[in-house]
Amino acid sequence: MNWFNVCLGAVLMLMSVPVVASELPTQDISEIISKEEFLSYENVADFIEHSPKVTEFVAPEADDIEQYGSDVMKTLTGSDCDRDGKMDSNPECNAVFYKLWMKYQL
């Protein structure tokens, strides 16, 4: 079982090569999302749902370790609304949507 966990962890890490956001140049989100694409979203929930997904490894909680053992790995998957390679919170996604809405309002 331990060998399986090591192999699974290695595969997951290779599939989600982290990108350090500080190394990326800051880019205006409107250069990434066109007006046509933005107008295709019905609302902010639709915008968040169709944003790219990012998976991050997080520390397992005590309950996870107790239930699955010390070799357990835990991940979270969320939306990358500003397309910078990091998972964004709901307020961050709302802010990106609002910025685009302000720029592209009719």
N, C-alpha and C positions, 0 to 999 in steps of 0.2 A: 504494500500500500504506500509506503514511504517513497519508493522509486516512482510510482505513478504520480504522486504529488509534485515531486521534483520536475519530472518531465512536463506535466501540465503547467506548472509555474513558468518553466522556460519558454514554452510555446506561447503562453499568454504575454510574457514580457517581450518576446520578439514581435508579436502582433501589434503591440501598442508601444512602439518606440517613442519615448517622450521627447517633446520638443520644448526647449527652454524658451519661454516667451520673451525674455529679455534680449535674446539673440535675434528676434524677429523685428524688422523695422515696423514702427507704428504706421498703420494704414487706416485711412478713412473707410468705414464700413460701406459707404455708398460707392466706393470703387470696387467692392466685391459683389454687392447686391444691387442689381440694376433697378430702375424704376418699374420696369415691366415685371420683374420677378417679385418685387415688393408688393405691387398691386394685385398679384395673384393670390396672396394670403388673405383669408377672410377676416382674421382678427389676430390678436397677439398670441392666443393659444395655438392657432394654426401655424403661425410663424415659428413658435418654439418647437412644435411637433415636427416640423420639416427642417429644422436646423440640424447640422451634422452632430453625431453622437460621439462622446468621448468617454472612455473607460479609464478609471484610476484605481490603483491599489490603495487600500486603507487598512489600518491596523484592525485585526479582529477584536471583538469585544469578549469579555470573560465568558459570557454565555456561549458564544461561538466555539471558543476553545474547549469549554466543558463538554459541549455536545459533539464536536467533530474531531477533537484532539489538537495537539500542539502544532501540527503541520498545516492547519487550516489557513487558507488565503481568502481574503474578502475584497470584492471590487464594488465600485459604484459606477453607474453609467448615467450620464446626463447630457444636456444639450450644450453646444458651443455656438451660442447665438452671434457672437462677434467674430467668429472664425479665426481665433488666435491660438487654437490648439489646447485651450484649457476649458474645463467644465465651468459653466456660468450658473450663478444662482438665479432664482426667479426674478428678483429685483434688477439684476444686471440684464437679463433678457428683456424685461419690460423697458429698461432705459434704452437699449439698442433699438427696439421697435419704435419707441417714441422719437428717437433721433431721426430714424428713417422716415417716419410719418411726417415730422416737421419739414424735412427736406423735400419730400415728394408730395406733400398735400396739394390738392388741386385748387 
